[in-house]
Amino acid sequence: MPYLVVAVALVGVLCLLNLLLLFGVIRRLREQSSMLEPPSLTLPVGGAVGDFSAVTTTRETVSMDSLGDGTLVGFFSSTCQPCHEKLPEFVAFAETTAARSLAVVATAPDEGAEMISALESVADVVVVESLGSPVAKAFDVRGTPAFVTVERGKVSATGLPASHLRA
């Protein structure tokens, strides 16, 4: 009988140690999963877009007030390979939607002509020298490619493919 009591106590202690180890592993997994999430490149959904004013390649002035509901805003860089890969998706969505599209291209003055011409056929295009421009700051853009849909001055959706955006 005393052996049985010792055995049960030992099993109980081992179960408690196992439980503590399990809690430690779960805590570590939660920390690591949050570290693995890709950083947000723009304002989060529901974030208010700041005021801005910019001139398009067709010499039109665009501002936060001129963006209608459902406007898709895409941020590209002429030196960014993923931007070139996402460009056809953006163009295809802009061609099929009645909503306005705005493309912001960060490029040096002598680069990006091919990207700009592809975008001009489907969207208003603003060319900037860096992501520090007023338009990029209004959307809190921290990288490219970045895509935002605007409703009533707030971000209603982020990202592509077009299936994630309101058509």
Phi, psi and omega in degrees: 000316179298329178293324179294319179296316179295318180296317179295318178296318179295317177297320178298316178295317178297321178296319178295317177297319178297319179296317177297318178297318179298316177298321177296318179294317179298317179298316180295320178296322177295319178297315182290324180294325177289331178285334182277344179295135179293145180291148177289135182267349183218186173302148176285165176301132183095348180288142180279131179281134180286167178286145176203165174212135181210163180248133180278176178291343177263015176069022174269146177267129175244145179215175178301321181293334182275351178279122178277172177297138180085005179294130176265125178246124179245138179246124183231161171228137182291341181261008185257115180298316177300330177296318178294327179288326181275345183305312180299324178295317179297313180298317180298317179294316182297327179289330187263354182251150177277344181288157179289149175234141178232128178245130178248119184247120175269117184204158172284157184304329184261011181236170170080009183299321181294316180295316181297317181293325177295323182281328183298335181286341185233351186211160168287133185244128174248125179259126179234162180274336180203171178282006175270010182289161179302324180294313180296323178293324180297328179260004180054047182283128181242004180181167179232155355283145179224141184226136184221138171252133186252133174226123177050043175079007180232157177286122179258339178201154176231152171088168171240162017285170185299338179295339178275349184256156179286129180258000000 
